[in-house]
Amino acid sequence: MYSYIIGVITHKEDGRITLENNGIGYEINVSNQTLSSFSFENEPVKLYTYLNVREDEMSLFGFATTEEKNLFLKLITVSGIGPRMAIGILSEVSISGFMSAIASEDVKTLAKIKGIGKKTAERIILELKDKINPLEAMSVGGEISVQVDDSVFDDAVATLVNLGINKNNAYMLVKQVAKQEDTLEDIITKALREMGR
């Protein structure tokens, strides 16, 4: 219903802000990341929003970036994770860190997040691993993925997948070992050596 709201922050507290637009103050739930990205009150901001509608309540959730909103929307598709838990998760970990943990199927890292145990971490990975692009995970937050020719990168990933390696793990492995001057054979050799094959 609301894609974004542009207004002035008139109040900030832990987990929520009030955003005034045309004389209306919108109470919006936000993550700590979004909260910390706005340095002071009475500053005009653009907040990407999600309206959660339940029988007994309507709640607005806001995000400083489209990347955070998109990850939130993916999170609430996971069974057992509602909007408030999703915001809590985004308050505990960086977007790039969370996406990288999904892409590499790192249960241990996710299980350390407040409110997430081992079983929930495993469920998040199971339900989101096909929805998270590993290359996107590497680029969020300004991180450069790898300075190697795209076709060589893709061929290296495809080769590793053909060898029976999970696609997400293959992406992460190629990203880890590839250098700009590497040929396809160089990348595959280093990747297999890294895996101890």
Secondary structure, DSSP 8 states (H G I E B T S, - for coil): --SEEEEEEEEEETTEEEEEETTEEEEEEE-HHHHHHS-STT-EEEEEEEEEEETTEEEEEEESSHHHHHHHHHHTTSTT--HHHHHHHHHHS-HHHHHHHHHTT-HHHHHTSTT--HHHHHHHHHHHTTTS-HHHHHHGGG-----S-HHHHHHHHHHHHHTT--HHHHHHHHHHH--TT--HHHHHHHHHHHTT-
